[in-house]
């Protein structure tokens, strides 16, 4: 079945870039839709535009929640967009000893302590 470029572009519109949705609208498989993306630059561009619209929509909802004092959304935004201002969580931890790597003796000692507790 031949699908027109207009029909493909219509299917991409308001899809938020979700390929499964687009494929269902067109009645084609995902590999077939991927071929359309490669064949038609307009389809690729429309798909990317649709993804950007989704991000815009999602960010607008995030902003609504921030305006409603949603603490989790506020923290998320500060951790992701406020890194330059110091709102960054460092989940790394240092397992070295005074800047020097762990040696075999230290590892064996830790293993023995753990075994002794069990």
Protein Blocks (a to p, Z undefined) as FASTA:
>chain_A
ZZdfklmmmmmgonlopaklmmmmnopafklmmmmmmmmmmlmmmmmmmmmmmmmmmmmm
mmmmmmnopaklmmmmmmmmmmmnopacdfbdcfbeehiacdfklmmmmmmmmmmmZZ
